[in-house]
Amino acid sequence: MEIVWLIVVGLLLAGWHALDGFALGAGMFLAVLRGDARGRRRVVAAIGPFFLAGEVWLIAFAGVLAVTFPDAEAVLFTALYPVIVVMVAAWFVRDLGMWFRARRPEAGWQRRWETAQAVASAVFAAAAGLFLGNAVQEPGDGVLWLLNPYALLGALATVALFGLHGAAFLALRTTGELRERARRAGERLAPVVLVLLPALVVTAPLASASGFAPLALVPGLAGPAAVAVAWRAFRKGRDGAAFAGTALAALCLPLTAGALMAGRLLEGVAGESTIGGLTMVALPILPFLLAAQAALWWVHRHRLSDRSVTFF
């Protein structure tokens, strides 16, 4: 069962990247819509139904990791504590931006919260990349070690990938000028991501505490391939294919890191009684989590327009 839970932990984090990464990427898009209040409103409206459901995957990842691999959780959360603090702070501000933006009608109030959301989304994505980039390495000393070259590369790759994923999401969910701007943003970001993701894979053997795991090649190569598919889809106006490609790339990023860390995680697995109890209680819940996510997407499968009813 240890291998099963290792896979579950990886899939939970991958699920967050795929199902909240586009919300963070779309949130960053608010920064480039300074003179378009209607466009910014539609971005927030597009994110609204999905961002809370996406966060569930990150919460589930942290909880399952702490129970199933307590030694690794203790090491990671201690060594990467400053990064986690930044992640949580950015998470908090991003959510505040979503909830508070529409509480008052003044344009200045809404613009300030939109700016806060855009900045927090970028910081959240960068911190997530720093977390993965540092997690595959042996812990170092001091806070500045957390800003090592491989971790910074991970941060840049995650911000760019989430931005690409967000552009694909907005192209899929919106219409008119906003849809076209999202497509153009996707076309510009795709080649950047196609440079950064392979760079992470190529330099992984130099950074990883466990060397290079052959299993990491599968998601490590699938991610850039998916981005290439998305790039082609952007150019052809195939929004669904573009979003599917960026979603797969977002899934592959943490799965590559997980493959590099698998041996170290298994060394600190919880006892059989803990694993057995968690298997009986938590594993049956996962299909319901997937079903709820699928139902959410089905309900909100239509594109937004100016006449769409929104809460945020």
RALIN-V399272 format. One record per residue. N is the residue number from 1. RES is the residue in three letters. PHI is phi in degrees with one decimal (* if undefined). PSI is psi in radians with two decimals (none if undefined). Layout:
N/RES/PHI/PSI
N/RES/PHI/PSI
This chain:
1/MET/*/-0.33
2/GLU/-59.9/-0.74
3/ILE/-65.5/-0.68
4/VAL/-59.5/-0.80
5/TRP/-73.2/-0.49
6/LEU/-62.4/-0.74
7/ILE/-65.7/-0.73
8/VAL/-61.8/-0.78
9/VAL/-59.0/-0.78
10/GLY/-63.1/-0.72
11/LEU/-69.6/-0.57
12/LEU/-64.7/-0.79
13/LEU/-68.0/-0.68
14/ALA/-63.2/-0.67
15/GLY/-61.2/-0.68
16/TRP/-64.5/-0.77
17/HIS/-58.6/-0.73
18/ALA/-78.4/-0.60
19/LEU/-104.4/-0.15
20/ASP/-120.4/-0.31
21/GLY/-59.3/-0.67
22/PHE/-68.9/-0.56
23/ALA/-67.3/-0.70
24/LEU/-66.6/-0.74
25/GLY/-64.0/-0.74
26/ALA/-65.7/-0.62
27/GLY/-61.2/-0.69
28/MET/-61.8/-0.53
29/PHE/-63.0/-0.39
30/LEU/-59.7/-0.49
31/ALA/-69.0/-0.40
32/VAL/-100.5/0.10
33/LEU/-112.6/0.76
34/ARG/-60.2/-0.71
35/GLY/-97.7/0.29
36/ASP/-128.2/1.43
37/ALA/-63.2/-0.68
38/ARG/-65.9/-0.71
39/GLY/-63.5/-0.71
40/ARG/-64.6/-0.69
41/ARG/-62.4/-0.69
42/ARG/-70.8/-0.56
43/VAL/-62.4/-0.84
44/VAL/-62.2/-0.72
45/ALA/-64.0/-0.62
46/ALA/-67.6/-0.69
47/ILE/-71.3/-0.62
48/GLY/-44.0/-0.88
49/PRO/-70.5/-0.25
50/PHE/-111.7/-0.41
51/PHE/-68.7/-0.63
52/LEU/-68.7/-0.70
53/ALA/-64.4/-0.63
54/GLY/-65.8/-0.63
55/GLU/-64.9/-0.47
56/VAL/-56.2/-0.63
57/TRP/-66.0/-0.66
58/LEU/-69.9/-0.70
59/ILE/-63.2/-0.77
60/ALA/-62.9/-0.70
61/PHE/-59.2/-0.85
62/ALA/-62.3/-0.75
63/GLY/-66.4/-0.79
64/VAL/-68.2/-0.68
65/LEU/-60.4/-0.75
66/ALA/-64.2/-0.60
67/VAL/-83.1/-0.75
68/THR/-86.2/-0.56
69/PHE/-130.9/1.16
70/PRO/-62.7/-0.61
71/ASP/-64.8/-0.81
72/ALA/-64.9/-0.70
73/GLU/-61.2/-0.75
74/ALA/-64.2/-0.75
75/VAL/-66.6/-0.84
76/LEU/-64.3/-0.83
77/PHE/-71.5/-0.41
78/THR/-79.0/-0.87
79/ALA/-66.8/-0.60
80/LEU/-105.0/0.37
81/TYR/-54.7/-0.81
82/PRO/-60.3/-0.66
83/VAL/-65.9/-0.71
84/ILE/-65.4/-0.67
85/VAL/-61.0/-0.77
86/VAL/-62.9/-0.73
87/MET/-59.5/-0.83
88/VAL/-65.6/-0.72
89/ALA/-62.8/-0.77
90/ALA/-65.5/-0.68
91/TRP/-58.1/-0.81
92/PHE/-61.2/-0.82
93/VAL/-67.6/-0.68
94/ARG/-58.4/-0.79
95/ASP/-68.5/-0.66
96/LEU/-59.1/-0.74
97/GLY/-59.2/-0.70
98/MET/-65.2/-0.79
99/TRP/-78.5/-0.65
100/PHE/-88.9/-0.38
101/ARG/-52.8/-0.82
102/ALA/-92.1/0.13
103/ARG/-74.6/-0.35
104/ARG/-134.0/2.58
105/PRO/-84.4/-0.21
106/GLU/-63.0/2.38
107/ALA/-62.5/-0.69
108/GLY/-63.4/-0.75
109/TRP/-59.4/-0.85
110/GLN/-65.2/-0.68
111/ARG/-65.8/-0.67
112/ARG/-63.1/-0.74
113/TRP/-71.6/-0.55
114/GLU/-66.0/-0.70
115/THR/-64.2/-0.76
116/ALA/-60.3/-0.72
117/GLN/-65.8/-0.72
118/ALA/-63.5/-0.81
119/VAL/-65.7/-0.79
120/ALA/-63.1/-0.65
121/SER/-63.0/-0.75
122/ALA/-66.5/-0.73
123/VAL/-65.8/-0.73
124/PHE/-58.8/-0.82
125/ALA/-63.6/-0.75
126/ALA/-63.6/-0.73
127/ALA/-65.2/-0.65
128/ALA/-62.5/-0.70
129/GLY/-67.1/-0.69
130/LEU/-61.3/-0.69
131/PHE/-60.0/-0.89
132/LEU/-66.1/-0.75
133/GLY/-62.2/-0.62
134/ASN/-82.6/-0.54
135/ALA/-63.5/-0.56
136/VAL/-78.9/-0.14
137/GLN/-102.5/2.89
138/GLU/-70.4/2.38
139/PRO/-59.5/2.41
140/GLY/-105.7/-2.94
141/ASP/-107.3/2.41
142/GLY/83.2/2.89
143/VAL/-74.6/-0.64
144/LEU/-63.5/-0.45
145/TRP/-59.6/-0.54
146/LEU/-63.9/-0.29
147/LEU/-101.3/0.61
148/ASN/-69.5/2.83
149/PRO/-57.1/-0.72
150/TYR/-68.0/-0.70
151/ALA/-65.7/-0.70
152/LEU/-65.3/-0.65
153/LEU/-62.8/-0.71
154/GLY/-62.2/-0.68
155/ALA/-64.5/-0.81
156/LEU/-62.1/-0.75
157/ALA/-63.8/-0.70
158/THR/-68.6/-0.75
159/VAL/-61.0/-0.80
160/ALA/-65.7/-0.74
161/LEU/-65.8/-0.77
162/PHE/-64.9/-0.65
163/GLY/-61.4/-0.73
164/LEU/-64.5/-0.75
165/HIS/-63.5/-0.71
166/GLY/-65.2/-0.67
167/ALA/-63.2/-0.73
168/ALA/-64.0/-0.68
169/PHE/-63.7/-0.80
170/LEU/-67.0/-0.63
171/ALA/-63.6/-0.59
172/LEU/-76.6/-0.57
173/ARG/-100.8/-0.23
174/THR/-119.4/3.12
175/THR/-133.1/3.00
176/GLY/67.6/-2.51
177/GLU/-63.5/-0.67
178/LEU/-62.7/-0.72
179/ARG/-60.8/-0.76
180/GLU/-67.0/-0.68
181/ARG/-64.9/-0.67
182/ALA/-64.6/-0.72
183/ARG/-61.8/-0.77
184/ARG/-64.5/-0.68
185/ALA/-62.5/-0.71
186/GLY/-62.6/-0.72
187/GLU/-63.4/-0.61
188/ARG/-77.6/-0.62
189/LEU/-79.5/-0.53
190/ALA/-55.7/-0.82
191/PRO/-65.2/-0.52
192/VAL/-64.4/-0.81
193/VAL/-64.7/-0.60
194/LEU/-67.7/-0.32
195/VAL/-87.2/-0.76
196/LEU/-72.6/-0.75
197/LEU/-63.7/-0.85
198/PRO/-61.6/-0.58
199/ALA/-61.8/-0.67
200/LEU/-62.5/-0.73
201/VAL/-68.9/-0.77
202/VAL/-65.3/-0.66
203/THR/-88.6/-0.07
204/ALA/-57.5/-0.74
205/PRO/-61.0/-0.49
206/LEU/-76.8/-0.51
207/ALA/-96.8/-0.61
208/SER/-65.7/2.41
209/ALA/-67.9/-0.39
210/SER/-105.3/0.20
211/GLY/74.2/-2.79
212/PHE/-101.4/2.22
213/ALA/-91.9/2.19
214/PRO/-54.4/-0.57
215/LEU/-62.4/-0.47
216/ALA/-67.7/-0.31
217/LEU/-64.6/-0.54
218/VAL/-63.0/-1.06
219/PRO/-70.0/-0.50
220/GLY/-62.7/-0.59
221/LEU/-90.4/-0.55
222/ALA/-66.6/-0.61
223/GLY/-60.1/-0.99
224/PRO/-60.0/-0.63
225/ALA/-61.8/-0.70
226/ALA/-65.9/-0.65
227/VAL/-65.2/-0.69
228/ALA/-61.5/-0.72
229/VAL/-62.6/-0.76
230/ALA/-63.1/-0.71
231/TRP/-59.3/-0.83
232/ARG/-61.9/-0.70
233/ALA/-65.9/-0.68
234/PHE/-57.5/-0.81
235/ARG/-66.0/-0.51
236/LYS/-93.4/-0.02
237/GLY/74.8/0.39
238/ARG/-96.3/1.52
239/ASP/-65.6/-0.70
240/GLY/-62.7/-0.77
241/ALA/-66.1/-0.66
242/ALA/-63.1/-0.77
243/PHE/-66.8/-0.69
244/ALA/-61.5/-0.71
245/GLY/-65.5/-0.79
246/THR/-69.1/-0.58
247/ALA/-64.5/-0.74
248/LEU/-64.6/-0.72
249/ALA/-62.2/-0.71
250/ALA/-64.5/-0.65
251/LEU/-63.0/-0.70
252/CYS/-71.7/-0.50
253/LEU/-59.8/-0.97
254/PRO/-70.1/-0.48
255/LEU/-66.9/-0.60
256/THR/-64.6/-0.80
257/ALA/-62.8/-0.70
258/GLY/-62.2/-0.69
259/ALA/-64.1/-0.62
260/LEU/-69.2/-0.50
261/MET/-98.9/-0.07
262/ALA/-55.6/-0.80
263/GLY/-61.6/-0.74
264/ARG/-67.6/-0.66
265/LEU/-64.3/-0.75
266/LEU/-67.0/-0.40
267/GLU/-67.6/-0.40
268/GLY/-115.5/0.57
269/VAL/-69.4/2.63
270/ALA/-70.3/2.97
271/GLY/-67.7/2.86
272/GLU/-61.3/-0.66
273/SER/-65.1/-0.69
274/THR/-65.7/-0.81
275/ILE/-62.6/-0.75
276/GLY/-63.7/-0.76
277/GLY/-64.2/-0.73
278/LEU/-65.5/-0.65
279/THR/-61.4/-0.75
280/MET/-69.3/-0.62
281/VAL/-89.5/-0.83
282/ALA/-93.2/-0.63
283/LEU/-59.1/-0.69
284/PRO/-65.7/-0.30
285/ILE/-75.7/-0.47
286/LEU/-58.2/-0.73
287/PRO/-60.5/-0.60
288/PHE/-68.6/-0.64
289/LEU/-62.3/-0.77
290/LEU/-65.7/-0.71
291/ALA/-64.7/-0.71
292/ALA/-63.6/-0.70
293/GLN/-64.8/-0.74
294/ALA/-63.6/-0.71
295/ALA/-64.3/-0.68
296/LEU/-60.6/-0.79
297/TRP/-67.1/-0.61
298/TRP/-66.1/-0.76
299/VAL/-63.4/-0.67
300/HIS/-106.7/0.70
301/ARG/-80.5/-0.26
302/HIS/-87.2/2.71
303/ARG/-70.8/2.64
304/LEU/-81.8/2.61
305/SER/-138.4/3.12
306/ASP/-64.4/-0.33
307/ARG/-92.8/-0.04
308/SER/-67.3/2.40
309/VAL/-81.6/2.21
310/THR/-131.3/2.77
311/PHE/-99.8/-0.71
312/PHE/-84.3/none
